[in-house]
Amino acid sequence: MSWLVQLSVGWTVTSAMLKKGCGLILVWAATVGASIALFANLLAPPDMADWAWGLVAPWQERTPEFWDWFAVRFGLTLPNWLVPPLNFASFLLLTAIGVRILEHGRQERVVLNYPFLQLFAGMLVMIPIAYILLAGQSRPSGAEDIPSTTPLVILLAAAAVSFSPAMAGRGNLIKRLWFMLAGLGVLIAFNELSKLASDT
């Protein structure tokens, strides 16, 4: 009978480790993806070093194809100017799901205990992200059937769902948003250093 207990304990430990591993992979993949999405939307191709354009070019080619494939399944036509907010919104939702998996059943100390401070910190992080995603967008002619506020609505809806306790649980999503901005900062710094090195 003791081998049954050992098997049960072993399965419980293995299951918990697999769940935590999946949560970590999901959080970090979404964080890296969101940083690349922000980087791709922030700089124009002439402003990028060769390696940065090599990273961004497939991204800008494949993500519209993915969203078009998804939209066709529902009988919709998706304009390209909605792709950046949809990319970031999906990565934000994936990050929240990963945070929930990681924090399930664990009481982690939250960096900011007060709801007002959490809301303020979340808004502080989302303002530069929204600016990066929405400031440089121009709508081509013929897109009058989709309201101009649609990208902002997509971004705000994703933020509201991601920050809700139903999605992220008790996890600290704000910390992951700072990681996204830090990843963007690293990409920009390496891009500028690469351009500087190639100029000399």
C-alpha positions in Angstrom: 0.0 0.0 0.0 2.9 2.3 0.6 3.8 2.3 -3.1 0.4 3.7 -3.8 1.0 6.6 -1.5 4.4 7.2 -3.0 3.0 7.1 -6.5 0.3 9.5 -5.5 2.7 11.9 -3.9 5.1 11.6 -6.9 2.2 12.4 -9.3 1.1 15.4 -7.2 4.7 16.8 -7.2 5.2 16.1 -10.9 1.8 17.7 -11.8 2.6 20.8 -9.8 6.1 21.1 -11.4 4.6 20.7 -14.9 1.9 23.3 -14.1 4.5 25.8 -12.9 6.7 25.1 -15.9 3.9 25.7 -18.3 3.0 28.9 -16.4 6.6 30.2 -16.6 6.9 29.4 -20.3 3.6 31.1 -21.0 4.5 34.2 -19.0 7.9 34.6 -20.5 6.9 33.8 -24.0 4.1 36.4 -23.8 6.4 39.0 -22.2 9.0 38.5 -25.0 6.3 38.6 -27.6 4.8 41.8 -26.2 8.2 43.4 -26.1 8.8 42.5 -29.8 5.3 43.7 -30.7 6.0 47.1 -29.1 9.4 47.3 -30.7 8.0 46.5 -34.1 5.4 49.2 -33.7 7.7 51.9 -32.3 10.5 52.1 -34.9 10.3 52.4 -38.7 12.5 50.0 -40.8 15.1 52.7 -41.6 15.6 53.3 -37.8 16.4 49.6 -37.2 19.8 47.8 -37.2 20.1 44.8 -39.6 19.5 42.2 -36.8 16.5 44.2 -35.5 14.9 44.3 -38.9 15.6 40.6 -39.3 13.7 40.0 -36.0 10.8 42.4 -36.9 10.3 41.7 -40.6 9.0 38.1 -40.2 6.9 39.4 -37.2 5.3 42.1 -39.4 4.7 39.6 -42.2 3.3 36.7 -40.1 1.0 38.4 -37.6 -1.3 40.0 -40.1 -1.5 36.6 -41.8 -2.5 35.0 -38.5 -5.2 37.6 -37.7 -6.5 37.4 -41.3 -6.7 33.6 -41.0 -8.6 34.0 -37.7 -10.9 36.7 -39.1 -11.8 34.7 -42.2 -13.0 31.9 -39.9 -15.6 34.3 -38.5 -16.4 35.8 -41.9 -14.7 39.2 -41.1 -12.2 41.4 -42.9 -9.5 42.8 -40.6 -7.6 46.0 -41.5 -3.9 46.0 -40.9 -4.1 48.9 -38.5 -5.9 46.7 -36.0 -3.0 44.2 -35.9 -0.7 45.9 -33.4 -3.4 46.4 -30.7 -4.7 42.8 -31.3 -1.1 41.4 -30.9 -0.5 43.2 -27.7 -4.0 42.4 -26.3 -3.4 38.7 -27.0 0.0 38.8 -25.3 -1.5 40.6 -22.3 -4.2 38.0 -22.0 -1.6 35.2 -22.3 0.5 36.8 -19.6 -2.5 37.0 -17.3 -3.3 33.3 -17.8 0.3 32.4 -17.1 0.3 34.5 -14.0 -2.8 32.8 -12.8 -1.3 29.4 -13.4 1.9 30.4 -11.6 0.1 31.9 -8.6 -2.6 29.3 -8.3 -2.7 28.0 -4.7 0.2 30.1 -3.6 0.0 33.2 -1.5 2.7 35.5 -3.0 3.4 38.8 -1.5 1.9 41.5 -3.7 4.2 44.5 -4.4 1.4 47.0 -3.9 -1.2 46.0 -1.3 -3.6 48.9 -1.8 -6.1 48.6 -4.7 -5.8 52.3 -5.6 -2.0 52.1 -5.8 -2.3 48.9 -8.0 -4.7 50.7 -10.3 -2.4 53.8 -10.5 0.7 51.6 -11.2 -1.3 49.7 -13.9 -2.3 52.9 -15.5 1.2 54.3 -15.3 2.5 51.2 -17.2 -0.3 51.1 -19.7 0.0 54.8 -20.8 3.4 54.4 -22.6 2.2 51.1 -24.0 -0.9 52.6 -25.4 1.0 55.6 -26.8 3.5 53.2 -28.6 0.6 51.2 -30.0 -1.8 53.9 -31.0 0.1 57.2 -31.6 1.6 56.5 -34.9 -1.4 54.7 -36.4 -3.0 56.2 -39.5 -6.1 54.8 -41.0 -6.1 54.3 -44.7 -9.0 55.7 -46.7 -11.9 53.3 -47.1 -11.8 52.2 -43.4 -14.8 54.4 -42.4 -16.9 51.3 -41.5 -14.7 50.6 -38.4 -14.7 53.3 -35.7 -11.3 55.1 -35.1 -11.5 54.3 -31.4 -11.5 50.5 -32.1 -7.7 50.0 -31.3 -8.1 51.9 -28.0 -11.2 49.8 -27.1 -9.3 46.6 -27.9 -6.4 47.6 -25.7 -8.6 48.8 -22.8 -10.8 45.7 -23.0 -7.7 43.4 -22.9 -6.3 45.4 -20.0 -9.6 45.2 -18.0 -9.9 41.5 -18.6 -6.2 40.8 -17.8 -6.2 42.8 -14.6 -9.4 41.2 -13.4 -9.1 38.7 -10.5 -11.0 36.2 -12.6 -8.1 36.2 -15.2 -4.9 36.9 -13.3 -6.1 35.6 -9.9 -4.0 37.1 -7.1 -0.9 37.3 -9.3 1.1 40.4 -9.8 0.4 41.4 -13.5 1.9 44.8 -13.0 5.4 43.4 -12.5 5.1 41.5 -15.8 4.1 44.7 -17.6 7.3 46.4 -16.3 9.2 43.4 -17.7 7.6 44.1 -21.1 8.7 47.7 -21.0 12.2 46.6 -19.8 12.4 44.2 -22.7 11.4 47.0 -25.1 14.2 49.1 -23.5 16.7 46.4 -24.0 15.7 46.0 -27.7 16.0 49.7 -28.3 19.3 50.0 -26.5 20.8 47.1 -28.5 19.4 48.6 -31.7 21.0 51.9 -31.0 24.3 50.4 -30.0 24.3 48.3 -33.2 23.7 51.3 -35.4 26.4 53.3 -33.5 28.9 50.4 -34.0 28.1 50.1 -37.7 28.5 53.9 -38.2 32.1 53.9 -36.8 
